[in-house]
C-alpha cells in the first residue's frame, strides 16, 4: 500500500482511471462497430455497457481530482469524502446501464434478426480478456491507494467482462 501521501495517491488513481477511460472508449467503439456491421444486438448492448464505463470512470477521475484538493476554509479536513459520493454514483450508473440493457433486450427479443457474423465472437474474446486484465489492474491500484471509488470502478470493468461473456453465449447460440 502506498504511504498516505495524497499527491502520490491522487496521481496513481488519476493515471489508472485515465487508462481505464481510454481502453473502455476504444472497446466501446470496437464493440459498437462490430455489432452494427456484424448484425449483433448483443454486441451493441455490450458497447452501451462499455460506454457507461467511460462515463463512470470520468466521474471517478473528476472525483479523484476534486478529492486531492488541499483543505480550505469551508473544508478544513480536505475534500476526501467526495470519493464515497463518487463510489455511490458509479453504483447507480451500473444499475441504470444494466436496466437499459435488460429493457432493450426484452423489447427486441422477439424481433427477427439477421444472424450475427462469426467474427463478433472474436471481438468478444478479446474484450473479455482485456476487461479482466483492466479489472485486475484497477483493483490493484484501488487496494494500493485504499480507494473505495477506484475499487468500485474495477468492479465495473469486471461487470463489463461478465456482460461480454453473456453476449458471447447469446451470439454463439444465434450462430
C-alpha positions as CSV (number, residue, x, y, z in Angstrom):
1,X,0.0,0.0,0.0
2,X,1.2,3.5,-0.8
3,X,2.2,5.6,2.2
4,X,-0.5,8.2,2.8
5,X,0.9,10.8,0.5
6,X,-2.2,12.4,-1.0
7,X,-0.3,13.6,-4.1
8,X,1.1,10.1,-4.9
9,X,-2.3,8.5,-4.2
10,X,-4.0,11.1,-6.4
11,X,-1.5,10.7,-9.2
12,X,-1.7,6.9,-9.2
13,X,-5.5,6.9,-9.0
14,X,-5.8,9.5,-11.8
15,X,-3.4,7.6,-14.1
16,X,-5.1,4.3,-13.5
17,X,-8.5,5.9,-14.2
18,X,-7.3,7.6,-17.4
19,X,-6.0,4.2,-18.6
20,X,-9.5,2.7,-17.9
21,X,-11.2,5.6,-19.8
22,X,-9.0,5.2,-22.9
23,X,-9.4,1.4,-23.0
24,X,-13.1,1.4,-22.3
25,X,-13.7,4.1,-25.0
26,X,-11.7,2.1,-27.5
27,X,-13.6,-1.1,-26.7
28,X,-17.0,0.6,-26.8
29,X,-16.2,1.8,-30.3
30,X,-14.9,-1.6,-31.5
31,X,-17.9,-3.4,-30.0
32,X,-20.4,-0.8,-31.4
33,X,-18.9,-1.0,-34.9
34,X,-18.6,-4.8,-34.6
35,X,-22.3,-5.0,-33.5
36,X,-23.5,-2.7,-36.3
37,X,-21.6,-4.4,-39.1
38,X,-21.8,-7.9,-37.6
39,X,-25.6,-7.6,-37.1
40,X,-25.3,-8.3,-33.4
41,X,-27.6,-6.5,-31.0
42,X,-25.9,-8.3,-28.1
43,X,-22.6,-6.6,-29.1
44,X,-24.3,-3.3,-29.5
45,X,-25.8,-3.6,-26.0
46,X,-22.3,-4.6,-24.7
47,X,-21.0,-1.4,-26.4
48,X,-23.5,0.6,-24.4
49,X,-22.2,-1.0,-21.2
50,X,-18.7,-0.1,-22.2
51,X,-19.8,3.5,-22.8
52,X,-21.2,3.6,-19.3
53,X,-17.7,2.5,-18.1
54,X,-16.3,5.6,-19.8
55,X,-18.9,7.8,-18.1
56,X,-18.3,6.3,-14.6
57,X,-14.6,6.4,-15.0
58,X,-14.8,10.1,-16.0
59,X,-16.9,10.6,-12.8
60,X,-14.2,8.9,-10.8
61,X,-11.4,10.9,-12.5
62,X,-13.2,14.2,-11.6
63,X,-13.8,12.9,-8.1
64,X,-10.2,12.0,-7.5
65,X,-9.1,15.3,-8.9
66,X,-11.5,17.1,-6.5
67,X,-10.7,15.0,-3.5
68,X,-7.0,15.8,-3.9
69,X,-7.6,19.5,-3.3
70,X,-5.9,20.7,-0.1
71,X,-8.1,21.7,2.9
72,X,-9.6,25.2,2.7
73,X,-11.8,27.4,4.9
74,X,-15.0,25.6,4.0
75,X,-13.4,22.1,4.1
76,X,-10.8,22.1,7.0
77,X,-10.4,18.3,6.7
78,X,-10.0,18.3,3.0
79,X,-12.2,17.1,0.2
80,X,-11.5,13.3,0.5
81,X,-15.2,12.4,1.3
82,X,-16.1,13.1,-2.3
83,X,-14.7,9.7,-3.1
84,X,-17.6,8.0,-1.2
85,X,-20.1,10.0,-3.3
86,X,-18.3,9.0,-6.5
87,X,-18.5,5.3,-5.5
88,X,-22.2,5.7,-4.9
89,X,-22.5,7.4,-8.3
90,X,-20.7,4.6,-10.0
91,X,-23.0,2.0,-8.4
92,X,-26.1,4.0,-9.5
93,X,-24.7,4.2,-13.1
94,X,-24.1,0.4,-13.1
95,X,-27.7,-0.2,-12.1
96,X,-29.0,2.2,-14.8
97,X,-26.8,0.7,-17.5
98,X,-27.9,-2.8,-16.5
99,X,-31.6,-1.7,-16.6
100,X,-31.2,-0.2,-20.0
101,X,-29.7,-3.3,-21.4
102,X,-32.4,-5.5,-19.8
103,X,-35.2,-3.3,-21.2
104,X,-33.7,-3.2,-24.7
105,X,-33.2,-7.0,-24.7
106,X,-36.8,-7.6,-23.7
107,X,-38.1,-5.2,-26.3
108,X,-36.0,-6.8,-29.1
109,X,-36.1,-10.5,-28.1
110,X,-38.9,-11.5,-30.4
111,X,-37.9,-9.3,-33.4
112,X,-36.5,-11.3,-36.3
113,X,-32.8,-10.5,-36.8
114,X,-30.1,-11.4,-39.2
115,X,-27.7,-13.9,-37.8
116,X,-24.6,-12.2,-36.3
117,X,-21.3,-12.5,-38.1
118,X,-18.9,-15.1,-36.6
119,X,-16.2,-12.5,-36.1
120,X,-18.3,-10.9,-33.4
121,X,-17.2,-13.8,-31.2
122,X,-13.5,-13.0,-31.7
123,X,-14.2,-9.4,-30.7
124,X,-15.8,-10.6,-27.5
125,X,-13.0,-12.9,-26.6
126,X,-10.5,-10.0,-26.9
127,X,-12.9,-7.8,-24.9
128,X,-13.3,-10.3,-22.1
129,X,-9.6,-10.8,-21.8
130,X,-8.9,-7.0,-21.9
131,X,-11.6,-6.1,-19.4
132,X,-10.4,-8.8,-17.0
133,X,-6.9,-7.5,-17.1
134,X,-8.2,-4.0,-16.7
135,X,-10.2,-5.1,-13.7
136,X,-7.2,-6.6,-12.0
137,X,-5.0,-3.5,-12.7
138,X,-7.6,-1.1,-11.4
139,X,-8.4,-3.2,-8.3
140,X,-4.7,-3.5,-7.5
141,X,-4.4,0.3,-7.6
142,X,-7.6,0.7,-5.5
143,X,-6.1,-1.6,-2.9
144,X,-2.7,0.2,-3.0
145,X,-4.3,3.6,-2.5
146,X,-7.1,2.4,-0.3
147,X,-9.8,4.0,-2.5
148,X,-13.3,2.6,-2.5
149,X,-14.2,4.6,-5.6
150,X,-11.3,3.1,-7.6
151,X,-12.3,-0.4,-6.4
152,X,-15.9,0.3,-7.5
153,X,-14.6,1.3,-10.9
154,X,-12.6,-2.0,-11.0
155,X,-15.8,-3.9,-10.4
156,X,-17.5,-2.0,-13.2
157,X,-14.8,-3.4,-15.5
158,X,-15.5,-6.9,-14.2
159,X,-19.2,-6.4,-14.8
160,X,-18.3,-5.5,-18.4
161,X,-16.3,-8.7,-18.8
162,X,-19.3,-10.7,-17.5
163,X,-21.7,-8.8,-19.8
164,X,-19.4,-9.7,-22.7
165,X,-19.4,-13.3,-21.7
166,X,-23.2,-13.2,-21.7
167,X,-23.1,-11.6,-25.2
168,X,-20.7,-14.3,-26.3
169,X,-23.1,-17.0,-25.2
170,X,-26.0,-15.3,-26.9
171,X,-24.2,-14.9,-30.2
172,X,-22.9,-18.5,-30.0
173,X,-26.5,-19.7,-29.7
174,X,-27.6,-17.4,-32.5
175,X,-24.9,-18.8,-34.8
